[in-house]
Amino acid sequence: MNTSVTIAGVTFQNPVMTASGTFGSGMEYGEFVDLNRLGAVVTKGVANVPWPGNPTPRVAETYGGMLNAIGLQNPGIDVFIERDIPFLKKYDTKIIVNVCGKTVGDYCEVVDKLADQPVDMLEINVSCPNVKEGAIAFGQKADALFNITREIKKHAAQPVIMKLSPNVTDITEMAKAAEAAGADALSLINTITGMKIDVHRRQFVLANKTGGLSSPAIKPVAVRMVYQAAQAVRIPIIGMGGIATAEDALEFILAGATAVSVGAMNFVNPYTTMEVIEGIEEYMRRYQVEDVRDLIGAVR
């Protein structure tokens, strides 16, 4: 039984990854998760300089989900190279670094610094709804997405994954723009912009007013967008958005995703990634599927 998948020349032992921003660099999850079992660890977003993030409160629970307005708080690329990469290199898993920025130059500076580092792929976050400068605009306009993708590809030594925003009219237009600019793969979806109001205090629950909605509430939207993108482009797709079980992950794979990322459910159940991996293996045994790649895009 083969569970390995290949994306842009990088082979993963299984198609299950962590979603950026929900797993740090794995340090916090070491006692719950065998990092050696993961297809990849996708790190929290890394910028060219330390970011403080947004003011608190910046997390709120909703029906079937959560809102966050963390604002990509991170210690910056220099600390990440010194601290996080050496930690991850102790494990037999692939390393995908999520890169964030406020200008094209910010992104390229981080990509340049990672060029000689032992990481496998770069995931470019142009779709965070909680950063006012730059990031969301790049992910919501096809021409801006094309331009930043093309520029990053000039600097990148590793394959580039463009992380797409669901907060657009037509996800296929964005997928095609990223592919045309040279992206090696896509990941989607990022969070959906939402809001919560405290009716008793008559105030916004989040200091940022809006936040990114994640968790099972968004899964049907995510599966639909992954399917649409898979029909529109030829490059591999990493699907995410509300994955809580192996069945959830398999929906994305059947819709056309080569791999999947588990996000917010890591906060609810830190064993989720392991349960998804084991569940996919059990599904393959149950239905006598010899190669997980036979399931990719099997639903037309």
Salt bridges, closest charged atoms under 4 A:
ASP78 OD1 - LYS113 NZ 3.07
ASP84 OD1 - ARG83 NE 2.60
ASP112 OD1 - HIS155 ND1 2.93
GLU151 OE1 - LYS154 NZ 3.46
GLU151 OE2 - HIS155 NE2 3.45
ASP184 OD2 - LYS153 NZ 2.78
ASP198 OD2 - ARG201 NE 3.05
ASP248 OD1 - LYS219 NZ 2.74
GLU251 OE2 - LYS219 NZ 2.53
GLU281 OE2 - ARG37 NH1 3.46
GLU282 OE1 - ARG285 NH2 3.29
ASP291 OD2 - ARG293 NH2 2.59
